[in-house]
Amino acid sequence: MAILKVARMGHPVLRAVAEPIEPDKIQTDEIQRLISDMVETMEEYEGAGLAGPQVHVARRVVVVELREDREAEETEVLPLINPQIRPIGDRKISDWEGCLSVPDIRGIVPRWQAVGVEALNIEGEALSFEVRGFPARLIQHEVDHLDGILYLDRMKDLRTLSFLDESARFGPDASESSDAADK
Ligand code: NI
């Protein structure tokens, strides 16, 4: 296992469209090691999710830390290979997001409240599930990375962009805005 270097905004790998992973390659040492290194890197930097391009690997793989809500202590790390998402319903929710590739900054981003997810798991088996709320936001953020999209591109109002330390001093607490409906 290894902690990988995280690409920061400005590195072209973050703007490239990542390539799918062939299903019969999922069980190879190369891909299994990549995924375990991504999990270790995410945990080291206290991220809630990480996408292949963020560790300079332009492949369609993400790891996400799923929990009931932002405050929940129990988590489950889920690797998703070649994930595809579709919105469920037409409601969007606006809430704070940050990104390990855009350090020390956060902003308010509208996202679908609920999404359906299809992906392959670490054994190459098909997964299909629905998520809503924070995990739905997280998965949309990570899947965007596979298409070269950063959360900044999704923001409707750049005035909410804040440095974490200033936001802690002056801004609304993230948990207070979690139900704010998008207009
Ligand atoms: Ni990110």
Boltz pocket constraint, residues with backbone or C-beta under 6 A from the ligand:
constraints:
  - pocket:
      binder: B
      contacts: [[A, 49], [A, 98], [A, 99], [A, 100], [A, 101], [A, 141], [A, 142], [A, 145]]
      max_distance: 6.0
